[in-house]
Amino acid sequence: MSSSVSWVGDVGEKPAHVAEFLARHPLPKDATLVLDSDDRAGQRWGRHRFPTTFLVDERGVIRHINRGYGPGYDARLLAWLRAMLAAAAP
């Protein structure tokens, strides 16, 4: 089983914009970015407002949902990703 974590990002965002953002704010080493370009996953998972961030483990289980954006978002997101990667490590 892989120790990667998927992150569903920016609904409808152009891949070039996402790449620019990630160049400035890289994901942890084993994380994988998955774009939800048509918002199917977001709607199915209960996204009610923008932004909503879903952190999904390697089995497809949603481990964290963050609705909105505010002070400390980046730190919370990185902490959750690191915890998920540590839990998934062999």
N, CA, C and O of each residue as an XYZ file, in Angstrom:
360
protein
N       0.855     -1.189      0.000
C       0.000      0.000      0.000
C       0.892      1.241      0.000
O       1.893      1.289      0.715
N       0.541      2.207     -0.773
C       1.297      3.450     -0.884
C       1.145      4.295      0.369
O       0.134      4.220      1.067
N       2.160      5.098      0.643
C       2.061      6.007      1.786
C       1.775      7.418      1.305
O       2.169      8.384      1.958
N       1.094      7.553      0.172
C       0.790      8.882     -0.326
C      -0.564      9.347      0.193
O      -1.398      8.545      0.613
N      -0.757     10.642      0.155
C      -2.003     11.270      0.559
C      -2.482     12.074     -0.630
O      -1.679     12.751     -1.273
N      -3.758     12.022     -0.938
C      -4.290     12.833     -2.024
C      -4.944     14.078     -1.470
O      -5.550     14.070     -0.398
N      -4.807     15.131     -2.219
C      -5.429     16.387     -1.838
C      -6.228     16.845     -3.029
O      -5.665     17.026     -4.109
N      -7.512     17.038     -2.873
C      -8.341     17.525     -3.970
C      -8.298     19.034     -3.924
O      -8.688     19.638     -2.925
N      -7.834     19.643     -4.982
C      -7.609     21.082     -4.981
C      -8.468     21.819     -5.974
O      -9.193     21.225     -6.773
N      -8.370     23.079     -5.906
C      -8.984     24.094     -6.740
C      -9.954     23.617     -7.813
O      -9.539     23.149     -8.873
N     -11.235     23.738     -7.533
C     -12.276     23.395     -8.491
C     -12.236     24.394     -9.639
O     -12.345     25.603     -9.429
N     -12.082     23.888    -10.831
C     -12.107     24.741    -12.011
C     -10.876     25.600    -12.203
O     -10.818     26.383    -13.151
N      -9.902     25.477    -11.339
C      -8.681     26.282    -11.465
C      -7.833     25.744    -12.593
O      -7.772     24.533    -12.806
N      -7.182     26.626    -13.315
C      -6.295     26.202    -14.392
C      -5.075     25.508    -13.794
O      -4.500     25.995    -12.821
N      -4.675     24.371    -14.372
C      -3.505     23.653    -13.847
C      -2.263     24.528    -13.717
O      -1.474     24.335    -12.791
N      -2.074     25.484    -14.621
C      -0.901     26.367    -14.536
C      -0.933     27.209    -13.265
O       0.111     27.452    -12.660
N      -2.120     27.657    -12.854
C      -2.230     28.441    -11.621
C      -1.920     27.579    -10.397
O      -1.266     28.031     -9.457
N      -2.394     26.347    -10.420
C      -2.126     25.426     -9.319
C      -0.625     25.149     -9.250
O      -0.049     25.137     -8.162
N       0.012     24.926    -10.399
C       1.457     24.671    -10.443
C       2.242     25.864     -9.892
O       3.228     25.685     -9.177
N       1.802     27.083    -10.228
C       2.451     28.296     -9.692
C       2.361     28.326     -8.169
O       3.351     28.583     -7.485
N       1.165     28.061     -7.646
C       0.966     28.067     -6.199
C       1.861     27.020     -5.534
O       2.518     27.299     -4.530
N       1.880     25.809     -6.105
C       2.668     24.738     -5.503
C       4.165     24.979     -5.621
O       4.938     24.455     -4.819
N       4.585     25.758     -6.601
C       6.003     26.118     -6.701
C       6.408     26.983     -5.504
O       7.542     26.910     -5.031
N       5.482     27.792     -5.028
C       5.747     28.655     -3.860
C       5.443     27.957     -2.543
O       6.043     28.274     -1.516
N       4.506     26.999     -2.568
C       4.058     26.307     -1.360
C       4.014     24.807     -1.628
O       2.931     24.246     -1.795
N       5.163     24.153     -1.672
C       5.170     22.727     -2.031
C       4.436     21.857     -1.019
O       4.439     22.124      0.182
N       3.808     20.805     -1.543
C       3.176     19.803     -0.693
C       4.264     18.929     -0.072
O       5.376     18.864     -0.597
N       3.958     18.260      1.033
C       4.925     17.311      1.591
C       5.319     16.268      0.540
O       4.565     15.993     -0.393
N       6.497     15.703      0.707
C       7.124     14.821     -0.284
C       6.208     13.724     -0.830
O       6.183     13.510     -2.041
N       5.472     13.038      0.005
C       4.670     11.896     -0.443
C       3.220     12.237     -0.769
O       2.428     11.335     -1.041
N       2.857     13.512     -0.746
C       1.480     13.907     -1.045
C       1.267     13.940     -2.555
O       2.198     14.187     -3.321
N       0.043     13.691     -2.965
C      -0.342     13.721     -4.372
C      -1.467     14.727     -4.538
O      -2.409     14.743     -3.746
N      -1.377     15.558     -5.550
C      -2.419     16.535     -5.840
C      -3.364     15.964     -6.877
O      -2.925     15.442     -7.902
N      -4.665     16.059     -6.616
C      -5.681     15.613     -7.559
C      -6.629     16.785     -7.778
O      -7.225     17.283     -6.824
N      -6.775     17.227     -9.016
C      -7.666     18.349     -9.312
C      -9.086     17.853     -9.566
O      -9.290     16.861    -10.266
N     -10.045     18.538     -9.004
C     -11.467     18.233     -9.189
C     -12.021     19.262    -10.172
O     -12.792     20.141     -9.788
N     -11.631     19.151    -11.426
C     -11.906     20.201    -12.407
C     -13.384     20.446    -12.659
O     -13.760     21.563    -13.016
N     -14.227     19.452    -12.489
C     -15.653     19.653    -12.747
C     -16.493     19.675    -11.468
O     -17.722     19.714    -11.541
N     -15.849     19.650    -10.302
C     -16.496     19.748     -8.986
C     -17.360     18.539     -8.641
O     -18.182     18.626     -7.729
N     -17.202     17.419     -9.336
C     -18.006     16.234     -9.011
C     -17.699     15.715     -7.613
O     -18.611     15.452     -6.829
N     -16.416     15.569     -7.302
C     -16.049     15.049     -5.979
C     -16.492     16.015     -4.896
O     -17.068     15.591     -3.894
N     -16.238     17.297     -5.073
C     -16.620     18.282     -4.065
C     -18.104     18.253     -3.749
O     -18.497     18.291     -2.583
N     -18.918     18.188     -4.771
C     -20.365     18.135     -4.554
C     -20.771     16.837     -3.872
O     -21.608     16.842     -2.969
N     -20.181     15.727     -4.302
C     -20.526     14.435     -3.705
C     -20.095     14.346     -2.252
O     -20.755     13.700     -1.438
N     -18.968     15.007     -1.925
C     -18.429     14.944     -0.566
C     -19.027     16.001      0.362
O     -18.731     16.000      1.557
N     -19.855     16.896     -0.157
C     -20.522     17.849      0.714
C     -19.891     19.224      0.767
O     -19.995     19.923      1.775
N     -19.227     19.620     -0.331
C     -18.688     20.974     -0.349
C     -19.861     21.942     -0.453
O     -20.637     21.898     -1.408
N     -19.980     22.817      0.546
C     -21.091     23.763      0.576
C     -20.664     25.193      0.303
O     -21.502     26.051      0.025
N     -19.369     25.456      0.381
C     -18.875     26.804      0.113
C     -17.418     26.718     -0.310
O     -16.757     25.692     -0.148
N     -16.945     27.813     -0.849
C     -15.543     27.898     -1.255
C     -14.783     28.752     -0.260
O     -15.355     29.715      0.251
N     -13.568     28.465      0.037
C     -12.912     27.212     -0.313
C     -13.254     26.130      0.695
O     -13.501     26.413      1.868
N     -13.267     24.910      0.239
C     -13.368     23.734      1.101
C     -12.232     22.806      0.704
O     -12.030     22.533     -0.480
N     -11.496     22.327      1.684
C     -10.367     21.435      1.449
C     -10.685     20.076      2.039
O     -11.069     19.972      3.204
N     -10.528     19.033      1.236
C     -10.702     17.660      1.693
C      -9.339     16.984      1.672
O      -8.638     17.038      0.662
N      -8.964     16.363      2.749
C      -7.746     15.561      2.786
C      -8.175     14.100      2.818
O      -8.907     13.674      3.711
N      -7.707     13.338      1.828
C      -8.162     11.974      1.599
C      -6.967     11.034      1.743
O      -5.903     11.283      1.174
N      -7.144      9.960      2.501
C      -6.026      9.023      2.672
C      -5.922      8.070      1.490
O      -6.719      8.140      0.554
N      -4.937      7.180      1.538
C      -4.661      6.283      0.414
C      -5.771      5.270      0.154
O      -5.801      4.652     -0.910
N      -6.682      5.091      1.106
C      -7.821      4.185      0.910
C      -9.065      4.920      0.408
O     -10.109      4.306      0.184
N      -8.945      6.244      0.233
C     -10.082      7.025     -0.234
C     -10.970      7.531      0.884
O     -12.085      7.985      0.626
N     -10.498      7.463      2.129
C     -11.270      7.938      3.286
C     -10.946      9.409      3.527
O      -9.777      9.781      3.620
N     -11.969     10.236      3.628
C     -11.773     11.654      3.938
C     -11.356     11.762      5.398
O     -12.102     11.351      6.288
N     -10.182     12.306      5.651
C      -9.651     12.416      7.011
C      -9.834     13.801      7.616
O      -9.942     13.931      8.835
N      -9.870     14.824      6.792
C     -10.072     16.188      7.295
C     -10.854     16.979      6.261
O     -10.648     16.828      5.057
N     -11.751     17.822      6.746
C     -12.468     18.769      5.906
C     -12.263     20.138      6.536
O     -12.542     20.335      7.718
N     -11.779     21.069      5.747
C     -11.620     22.443      6.225
C     -12.474     23.341      5.340
O     -12.254     23.428      4.132
N     -13.444     24.002      5.947
C     -14.304     24.920      5.199
C     -13.863     26.344      5.486
O     -13.731     26.753      6.639
N     -13.638     27.091      4.414
C     -13.193     28.463      4.559
C     -11.680     28.572      4.563
O     -10.954     27.594      4.387
N     -11.241     29.790      4.769
C      -9.813     30.081      4.764
C      -9.611     31.223      5.739
O     -10.402     32.166      5.773
N      -8.580     31.142      6.511
C      -8.329     32.217      7.467
C      -6.960     32.059      8.082
O      -6.154     31.248      7.627
N      -6.697     32.834      9.114
C      -5.396     32.763      9.767
C      -5.083     31.340     10.223
O      -5.916     30.674     10.839
N      -3.888     30.892      9.915
C      -3.451     29.580     10.344
C      -3.810     28.441      9.407
O      -3.463     27.291      9.679
N      -4.504     28.737      8.299
C      -4.915     27.677      7.376
C      -3.722     26.877      6.874
O      -3.737     25.646      6.918
N      -2.685     27.567      6.396
C      -1.515     26.874      5.850
C      -0.890     25.939      6.884
O      -0.540     24.802      6.568
N      -0.754     26.417      8.103
C      -0.144     25.606      9.166
C      -1.020     24.400      9.499
O      -0.505     23.299      9.694
N      -2.342     24.597      9.567
C      -3.251     23.475      9.843
C      -3.175     22.429      8.734
O      -3.080     21.231      9.005
N      -3.216     22.887      7.491
C      -3.177     21.984      6.360
C      -1.892     21.154      6.370
O      -1.938     19.934      6.211
N      -0.759     21.809      6.555
C       0.515     21.085      6.583
C       0.580     20.114      7.754
O       1.089     19.003      7.606
N       0.075     20.514      8.907
C       0.082     19.621     10.075
C      -0.776     18.387      9.808
O      -0.374     17.272     10.140
N      -1.948     18.576      9.216
C      -2.814     17.441      8.904
C      -2.155     16.515      7.892
O      -2.177     15.295      8.058
N      -1.564     17.092      6.838
C      -0.893     16.281      5.824
C       0.252     15.488      6.426
O       0.397     14.296      6.156
N       1.058     16.139      7.231
C       2.198     15.439      7.862
C       1.712     14.320      8.784
O       2.302     13.240      8.799
N       0.655     14.557      9.547
C       0.117     13.530     10.431
C      -0.415     12.347      9.621
O      -0.208     11.192      9.994
N      -1.095     12.633      8.521
C      -1.609     11.561      7.677
C      -0.470     10.750      7.061
O      -0.539      9.522      7.006
N       0.563     11.425      6.606
C       1.706     10.720      6.019
C       2.421      9.871      7.069
O       2.844      8.751      6.784
N       2.555     10.406      8.283
C       3.203      9.646      9.351
C       2.385      8.409      9.695
O       2.949      7.341      9.930
N       1.066      8.542      9.726
C       0.202      7.414     10.056
C       0.235      6.348      8.946
O       0.063      5.160      9.221
N       0.456      6.771      7.703
C       0.454      5.847      6.577
C       1.820      5.190      6.354
O       1.932      4.215      5.611
N       2.846      5.725      6.998
C       4.202      5.187      6.806
C       4.286      3.756      7.320
O       3.663      3.412      8.324
N       5.071      2.915      6.617
C       5.193      1.514      7.053
C       5.879      1.370      8.395
O       6.050      0.254      8.884
